[in-house]
Amino acid sequence: MPILEAARVAGVSKSTGWLIRDQASGMPPRVVDRTSPDRGRYLSSDEREDIAGYLAAGLGPTDIGRLMNRSASTISRESRREGAVGPSGYYRAGPAHRDAQEMAKRPKQSKIVRCPELAAQVQARLKKKHSPEQISARLKVDFPDDDRMRISYEAIYQSIYVLGRGGLTRELGKCLRTGRTIRHQHRHPDQRRARNEMISISERPAEVQDRAVPGHWEGDLVIGAYGRSAIGTLVERTTRLTMLLYLPVDHSALTVQQAIKKQVADLPHFLKKSLTWDQGVEMSNHLQIAHENDLQVYFCDPHSPWQRGTNENTNGLLRQYFPKGTNLSLHSPDDLAAAAAELNDRPRKILGWRTPTEAFQQLLSAGPIGLGVATTD
């Protein structure tokens, strides 16, 4: 969830939500339930009793795994579990289960805390500006026969960023290429599919590019301090008319969807043809936006803001009213309306020194027939 939404669900203030996020270094908590009697993934006490019986009967890991619907490697590891094999050399279910429960207890010290030699190596290499992945791989080369000197690069990251899992100070994060002291997570590709069925700007009709037909809009967000607040912008390409979206709580996909619907609700049908946006997560609900407003949504190519040049220019003008580094959630709907009205009342050279308001009112007066726009009626 976005931080503000998570804070609301948890019943804490926005400032408390951000404080918790910063204390966690941007990392989500790992929740592992090892108390449930039906864990599925983990062997139960009864299953260990069955393994002991099968092993005593002379069955191998492959046969036992097939009988128990478990992996043969799981059975093999279990049969060699430390403390599970008694003096007689036979597997014992009771000690094996107690050993498994002891190993499952959390929290547990990380390997880098338990092994000072490993911590010293990692710290020294971080100070040499080696990346965690380089350190993890190089330790295998430099210490090929020492299993203590093995650590994954993810464990190094967590030792730097996550309080309580450490062994390394967060200041060592400044030795990384990014220099961050708070981790920015990367979304899994499956999570990026929320904007599925995107239509590229390359498929946008030619009439949009030459601005001959009105009703095509460009949209974006003006972001406030620390990315915690935003104002949405919609600009009509032909008249340069600007409308602002009020986003008081957050700029999540649902909030942006509802704000767009409210803003364009009173527009006549012939002035709602398309909307071009960048590939921000706030447009994850683009299919719903297109359906609710009968408005085709197109997406710019990544890192190509110039493809929304009209909107980018407008956002620059809006910074006179909403400066960078300020909290944009403090502005009321009346503040946004006043800023939009003043901006739309500026004469534009591209419009023959008419104002966007005058040009837009002319469109409304002419209607679809007066403009030669085909209708579906």
C-alpha positions in Angstrom: 0.0 0.0 0.0 1.1 3.6 -0.3 2.3 5.0 3.0 -0.7 7.3 3.6 -3.2 4.6 2.8 -1.4 2.1 5.1 -1.4 4.7 7.9 -5.1 5.2 7.5 -5.8 1.5 7.7 -3.5 1.0 10.7 -5.2 3.9 12.5 -2.2 6.1 12.9 -1.4 9.6 11.7 0.4 10.4 8.4 3.5 11.5 10.3 3.6 8.3 12.3 3.3 6.3 9.1 6.3 8.1 7.6 8.3 7.7 10.8 7.6 3.9 10.8 8.6 3.7 7.2 11.9 5.6 7.8 12.7 3.4 10.8 12.2 0.3 8.7 14.6 1.8 6.1 11.9 1.4 3.4 11.9 -2.4 3.9 8.6 -4.3 4.5 8.4 -6.5 7.5 8.9 -10.2 7.0 5.9 -12.1 8.6 6.6 -15.8 9.1 4.0 -17.9 10.8 5.6 -20.9 12.3 2.9 -21.5 15.0 0.2 -22.9 12.8 -0.2 -26.7 13.2 -1.1 -27.0 9.5 1.8 -25.2 7.9 1.9 -27.2 4.6 5.4 -26.0 3.8 7.0 -27.4 7.0 7.1 -31.0 8.2 4.7 -31.7 11.1 5.4 -33.9 14.1 3.3 -36.7 12.6 5.2 -36.5 9.3 8.4 -36.9 11.1 7.0 -40.0 12.8 6.2 -41.4 9.4 9.7 -40.7 8.1 11.2 -42.5 11.1 9.0 -45.6 10.3 9.8 -45.6 6.6 13.5 -45.2 7.2 13.4 -48.1 9.7 11.7 -50.2 7.0 14.6 -49.5 4.7 12.9 -47.1 2.2 15.0 -44.4 0.5 14.3 -40.7 0.3 12.8 -41.0 -3.2 10.2 -43.7 -2.2 9.4 -41.9 1.1 8.9 -38.6 -0.7 6.6 -40.2 -3.2 4.5 -41.8 -0.4 4.3 -38.6 1.6 3.9 -36.2 -1.4 7.1 -34.5 -0.3 10.3 -33.7 -2.2 13.0 -36.4 -2.0 15.6 -33.7 -1.0 13.3 -32.7 1.9 13.4 -36.2 3.2 17.1 -36.5 2.6 17.9 -33.3 4.5 15.5 -34.3 7.3 17.1 -37.7 7.8 20.5 -36.0 8.3 19.2 -33.2 10.6 21.6 -32.4 13.4 20.5 -33.9 16.7 18.0 -36.2 14.9 20.3 -39.2 14.5 21.1 -41.0 17.8 24.1 -43.0 18.9 22.6 -46.1 17.2 22.6 -44.2 13.8 18.8 -44.2 13.4 16.6 -41.2 12.7 14.5 -40.1 15.8 11.3 -38.2 15.2 11.1 -36.5 18.6 14.5 -34.9 18.7 14.2 -34.0 15.0 11.0 -32.1 15.7 12.4 -30.3 18.7 15.5 -29.3 16.7 13.3 -28.0 13.9 11.2 -25.9 16.3 14.4 -24.4 17.9 15.8 -23.5 14.5 12.5 -21.8 13.5 12.5 -19.4 16.4 12.7 -15.7 15.5 14.3 -13.2 15.7 17.6 -14.8 15.0 21.0 -13.3 14.7 22.2 -12.8 11.2 25.3 -14.6 10.0 27.2 -11.4 9.7 26.6 -10.8 13.4 27.6 -14.3 14.4 30.9 -14.2 12.4 33.1 -11.1 13.1 35.6 -12.2 10.4 32.8 -12.1 7.8 31.6 -8.7 9.0 35.1 -7.3 8.8 35.6 -8.5 5.2 32.2 -7.1 4.1 32.8 -3.7 5.8 36.3 -3.3 4.4 35.0 -4.1 0.9 32.1 -1.8 1.2 34.5 1.0 2.1 36.3 0.2 -1.2 33.0 0.9 -3.0 32.4 -2.7 -3.9 28.8 -3.5 -4.5 27.1 -6.2 -2.3 26.8 -8.5 -5.3 30.6 -8.1 -6.0 31.4 -8.8 -2.4 29.2 -11.9 -2.2 30.8 -13.3 -5.4 34.4 -12.4 -4.5 34.2 -14.0 -1.1 33.7 -17.3 -2.7 36.8 -16.8 -4.8 39.0 -15.5 -2.0 37.8 -18.1 0.6 36.9 -21.2 -1.5 37.2 -23.6 1.5 35.7 -21.5 4.2 31.9 -21.8 4.5 31.8 -19.1 7.2 32.8 -16.6 4.5 29.6 -17.1 2.5 26.8 -14.4 2.4 24.3 -13.4 -0.2 24.2 -9.9 -1.5 20.6 -9.6 -0.2 21.8 -10.3 3.3 24.4 -7.6 3.0 21.7 -5.1 1.9 19.5 -6.1 4.8 22.4 -5.8 7.3 22.9 -2.2 6.1 19.4 -1.1 5.8 17.2 -3.0 8.3 17.4 -2.2 12.0 17.6 -5.3 14.1 19.0 -7.5 11.3 22.2 -5.6 11.1 25.8 -6.1 12.0 26.6 -3.2 9.7 25.8 0.5 10.4 23.4 2.2 8.1 26.1 4.8 7.4 27.8 2.2 5.2 24.9 2.7 2.8 26.7 5.9 1.7 29.5 3.6 0.3 27.0 2.1 -2.2 26.7 3.6 -5.6 23.3 5.2 -4.8 24.5 6.5 -1.5 21.0 5.9 0.0 20.4 5.2 3.6 16.8 4.1 2.9 16.2 1.3 0.5 14.1 1.8 -2.6 12.5 -1.5 -3.6 12.1 -2.6 -7.1 8.8 -3.9 -8.2 8.6 -7.5 -9.5 7.7 -7.6 -13.2 4.3 -9.2 -12.2 3.5 -6.1 -10.2 4.2 -3.9 -13.2 1.4 -5.6 -15.2 -1.2 -3.4 -13.4 -1.0 -1.1 -16.5 -1.8 -4.0 -18.8 -3.2 -3.4 -22.3 -1.5 -0.1 -22.5 -1.8 1.6 -25.9 1.4 3.3 -27.0 1.5 6.9 -28.1 2.8 5.6 -31.4 -0.8 4.3 -32.1 -2.3 7.7 -31.4 -4.2 9.1 -34.5 -2.6 11.8 -36.6 -5.3 14.2 -35.7 -3.9 14.4 -32.2 -0.4 15.3 -33.3 -1.4 18.1 -35.6 -3.9 19.5 -33.0 -6.5 20.0 -35.8 -9.3 18.4 -33.8 -10.0 19.4 -30.2 -10.8 17.1 -27.4 -7.4 15.5 -26.9 -5.8 16.0 -23.5 -2.4 15.5 -21.9 -2.1 14.6 -18.2 0.5 14.4 -15.5 1.2 15.0 -11.7 2.9 17.9 -10.2 4.7 16.4 -7.2 5.2 18.1 -3.8 7.9 17.8 -1.2 9.3 14.3 -0.7 6.8 12.9 -3.1 4.1 12.9 -0.4 1.6 15.2 -2.1 0.5 16.0 -5.7 -1.8 17.9 -7.9 -3.0 16.4 -11.2 -3.0 18.4 -14.4 -5.0 18.1 -17.6 -4.2 20.2 -20.6 -6.3 20.4 -23.8 -3.8 20.2 -26.8 -5.7 22.6 -29.1 -6.7 25.4 -26.8 -4.0 24.8 -24.0 -6.8 25.0 -21.4 -5.7 23.6 -18.1 -7.7 21.8 -15.5 -6.3 20.8 -12.1 -7.1 17.6 -10.2 -7.5 17.9 -6.4 -5.7 15.0 -4.7 -5.8 15.9 -1.0 -4.8 12.5 0.6 -2.7 10.6 -1.9 -2.0 10.2 -5.6 -2.8 6.5 -5.8 -4.4 5.0 -8.9 -7.9 5.0 -7.4 -7.7 8.6 -6.3 -6.4 9.8 -9.7 -9.2 7.8 -11.4 -11.9 9.4 -9.3 -10.4 12.9 -9.7 -10.3 12.6 -13.5 -13.9 11.4 -13.6 -15.1 14.3 -11.5 -13.1 16.9 -13.5 -14.2 15.8 -17.0 -17.8 14.9 -16.1 -19.3 18.2 -17.5 -17.3 18.2 -20.7 -19.4 17.6 -23.9 -18.7 14.3 -25.6 -16.9 15.8 -28.6 -14.3 17.3 -26.3 -13.5 13.9 -24.7 -11.5 12.0 -27.2 -8.2 10.9 -25.7 -5.8 11.3 -22.8 -2.0 10.9 -23.0 -0.1 10.2 -19.8 3.3 8.8 -18.9 3.7 5.3 -17.5 3.3 6.2 -13.9 1.8 3.8 -11.4 -1.0 6.4 -10.8 -2.5 5.3 -14.1 -2.8 1.6 -13.2 -6.6 2.0 -13.5 -6.4 3.4 -17.1 -8.9 0.8 -18.4 -11.5 2.0 -15.9 -10.7 5.6 -16.7 -11.2 5.0 -20.4 -14.5 3.1 -19.8 -16.0 5.6 -17.4 -15.2 8.7 -19.4 -15.4 7.3 -22.9 -11.8 8.6 -23.3 -9.1 6.6 -25.1 -5.9 6.6 -23.0 -2.4 6.5 -24.6 0.9 6.1 -22.9 4.2 7.9 -23.7 7.4 5.9 -24.1 9.5 5.5 -20.9 11.6 8.5 -20.0 10.1 10.6 -22.8 8.4 13.6 -21.2 8.8 15.6 -24.4 6.1 13.5 -25.9 3.7 15.4 -23.6 5.3 18.8 -24.4 2.2 20.8 -23.9 1.6 19.4 -20.4 5.3 19.7 -19.4 5.3 23.3 -20.3 2.1 23.9 -18.4 3.5 22.1 -15.3 6.5 24.5 -15.5 4.1 27.5 -15.4 2.2 26.0 -12.5 5.4 26.0 -10.4 4.8 29.8 -10.0 1.7 28.9 -7.9 2.9 25.6 -6.4 6.7 25.8 -5.9 8.9 22.7 -5.7 9.6 21.4 -2.2 6.3 22.4 -0.7 3.3 20.5 0.7 0.7 20.6 -2.1 -2.0 18.9 0.0 -2.3 22.2 1.9 -4.0 23.8 -1.2 -7.8 23.7 -1.2 -10.0 23.1 -4.3 -10.6 26.9 -4.4 -6.8 27.5 -4.5 -6.5 25.1 -7.5 -9.5 26.7 -9.3 -8.0 30.2 -8.8 -4.6 29.1 -10.1 -6.2 27.4 -13.1 -8.4 30.4 -13.9 -5.5 32.8 -13.8 -3.3 30.5 -16.0 -6.1 30.1 -18.5 -6.5 33.9 -18.6 -3.0 34.5 -19.9 -2.8 35.4 -23.6 -0.8 32.9 -25.7 1.2 33.7 -28.7 0.4 30.3 -30.2 -3.3 31.2 -30.0 -2.9 34.6 -31.7 -2.8 36.2 -28.3 -6.1 34.8 -27.3 -6.4 33.2 -23.9 -7.0 29.5 -23.4 -10.4 30.3 -21.9 -11.4 32.3 -24.9 -10.3 29.6 -27.3 -12.1 26.9 -25.3 -15.3 28.9 -25.1 -15.2 29.3 -28.8 -15.1 25.5 -29.2 -18.1 25.1 -26.8 -20.1 27.7 -28.7 -19.3 26.1 -32.1 -20.2 22.6 -31.0 -19.3 19.5 -32.9 -21.2 20.5 -36.1 -19.7 24.0 -36.2 -16.2 22.5 -35.9 -16.9 19.9 -38.6 -16.4 17.1 -36.1 -18.2 13.8 -37.0 -20.6 12.5 -34.4 -21.9 9.0 -33.7 -25.5 10.0 -33.1 
